[in-house]
Amino acid sequence: MDHPVAAPAPRGLLPSPLQELQDDRFTARGLRLWLKRDDLIDPELPGNKWRKLKYNLADARAAGHRTLLTFGGAYSNHIRATAAAGARYGFATIGVIRGDELADRPLNDSLRFAADRGMRLVFVDRTAYRRRAEPEYLAGLAEELGEFFAIPEGGSNPAAVRGCAELPAEIDVPYAAIAVACGTGGTLAGLAAGLPEGREALGFAVLKGDFLTADVAELQRRTYGAATGNWRVETGFHCGGYARSTPELHEFTADFEARHGIAVDEVYVGKMLYGLTELAGQGAFAPGTGIVAVKTG
Ligand SMILES: *Cc1c(COP(=O)(O)O)cnc(C)c1O
């Protein structure tokens, strides 16, 4: 629970800046909107990836581990960030990647980046990948690959939740709601746990399915013994599923960049801002509400 070894410092801005946006879709309804620029925390470990790895790195070091092993798909930001963190802070890294067919193909940019940072890539088929949280499967991997400190897919474990729970203390503007994109939900679990009284966290699911509410509650239980009641998951803005898009989402992100001069990805942050803007347009927030949207990447 404690983290006796100091977590390493990032190479960018921490606390990350808060930037108020002038956006008529919000101001016309009496709403104020700030962007929490977690993307500026570190060039190679941006946003929530820094917050989620911070105490995992400290825990791995405290336990004397020299190798980090984690899991992800071929485009995983967490795989990239773990590879970068290992190279920088002195851990060997192994990425267990979903899809054995990828072994025979040229590496995409994400996996190339990870390999360039020294990550050993192990491609497994989908049946094996599904077992990624099972102790027997991890024991088998250790026999095959040597001892390691395991970090789950997306980095989401109690150490990650504690790291993300530190974000709200950095906010010094009047807000009632905080919004974040959700993949595995670890970031939402931490954010909500770190909120002061009377504030609400809103997670926007970027994948199809209903698993997030249960997963976020479970992560909070594992971290703190109980789930907090101050968050919910919006499932209506996944735009077809993970890494899928729609013409509306594409147009929204292009327009957002034109309005504010800030590029947003369509996989995570774009969907969250799109959903938030739709909700504001539907009158989901009372006039006078301040909203902080976390730019996780
Ligand atoms: C990984 C990632 C997320 C998802 O975080 P979870 O804790 O898995 O929900 C959100 N935004 C960006 C930019 C990411 O890279």
Ligand as a Chemical Component Dictionary entry (heavy atoms), coordinates in Angstrom:
data_LIG
# 
_chem_comp.id                   LIG 
_chem_comp.type                 NON-POLYMER 
_chem_comp.pdbx_formal_charge   0 
_chem_comp.three_letter_code    LIG 
# 
loop_
_chem_comp_atom.comp_id 
_chem_comp_atom.atom_id 
_chem_comp_atom.alt_atom_id 
_chem_comp_atom.type_symbol 
_chem_comp_atom.charge 
_chem_comp_atom.model_Cartn_x 
_chem_comp_atom.model_Cartn_y 
_chem_comp_atom.model_Cartn_z 
_chem_comp_atom.pdbx_ordinal 
LIG C1 C1 C 0 -4.761 4.647 -22.313 1  
LIG C2 C2 C 0 -5.554 5.874 -22.578 2  
LIG C3 C3 C 0 -6.819 6.101 -22.001 3  
LIG C4 C4 C 0 -7.549 5.040 -21.222 4  
LIG O1 O1 O 0 -7.214 4.984 -19.872 5  
LIG P1 P1 P 0 -7.862 3.841 -18.954 6  
LIG O2 O2 O 0 -7.276 4.067 -17.618 7  
LIG O3 O3 O 0 -7.432 2.524 -19.546 8  
LIG O4 O4 O 0 -9.324 3.989 -18.981 9  
LIG C5 C5 C 0 -7.421 7.320 -22.220 10 
LIG N1 N1 N 0 -6.851 8.263 -22.993 11 
LIG C6 C6 C 0 -5.660 8.068 -23.602 12 
LIG C7 C7 C 0 -5.102 9.140 -24.464 13 
LIG C8 C8 C 0 -4.969 6.871 -23.412 14 
LIG O5 O5 O 0 -3.791 6.675 -24.033 15 
# 
loop_
_chem_comp_bond.comp_id 
_chem_comp_bond.atom_id_1 
_chem_comp_bond.atom_id_2 
_chem_comp_bond.value_order 
_chem_comp_bond.pdbx_ordinal 
LIG C1 C2 SING 1  
LIG C2 C3 SING 2  
LIG C2 C8 DOUB 3  
LIG C3 C4 SING 4  
LIG C3 C5 DOUB 5  
LIG C4 O1 SING 6  
LIG O1 P1 SING 7  
LIG P1 O2 DOUB 8  
LIG P1 O3 SING 9  
LIG P1 O4 SING 10 
LIG C5 N1 SING 11 
LIG N1 C6 DOUB 12 
LIG C6 C7 SING 13 
LIG C6 C8 SING 14 
LIG C8 O5 SING 15 
# 
